[in-house]
Amino acid sequence: MSLISTSHEAAVSNIIQFFETISPETVLQLHRIYTPKAWFKDPFNQVQGLDKIEAIFLHMYVGLDNPTFKIIHSQVQDNEVFLTWDFIFKFKKFNSDTIQVVHGASHLTLDENGLIIRHRDYWDAAEEMYEKIPVLGSLMRFIRRKINS
């Protein structure tokens, strides 16, 4: 389900298509959806500038096999975009046969041309990433159970 304002409908469609088809080759085309001085933050990074954002997305292919984004929902109001997504991948080093899924959301701010000037990702790094790594995952689940009891 999408609720998209007509002023940014094409831009949001392009952004969704870009993320759903991202690959090591297309990362270098981020300038199609980001401004040169765009700001990006997720649980592991906070950077400004297209070159630094490119480096983050390229690094994704170092430790992960077949990382893919599936956009579940999009909503746009004026120049603000909210996306919910699943990030699907396999670890190259751990349980390489096991498909992992991280559930998250992105808040994007677009400029007047529909390019991203601000991108903030929200997801639980402990539950969605650390708990899926062998040994560390067991420790994280143990800690979560102790905190919750």
MOQUI-V211874 format. One record per residue. SS is DSSP state (@ for helix, = for strand, . for the rest). Layout:
ss: <SS/SS>
This chain:
ss: <./=/=/././@/@/@/@/@/@/@/@/@/@/@/@/@/@/@/./././././@/@/@/@/@/@/@/./=/=/=/=/=/=/=/=/././././=/=/=/./@/@/@/@/@/@/@/@/@/@/@/@/@/@/=/=/=/=/=/=/=/=/=/=/=/=/=/=/././=/=/=/=/=/=/=/=/=/=/=/=/././././././././=/=/=/=/=/=/=/=/=/=/=/./././././=/=/=/=/=/=/=/././@/@/@/@/./@/@/@/./././@/@/@/@/@/@/@/@/@/@/@/@/@/.>
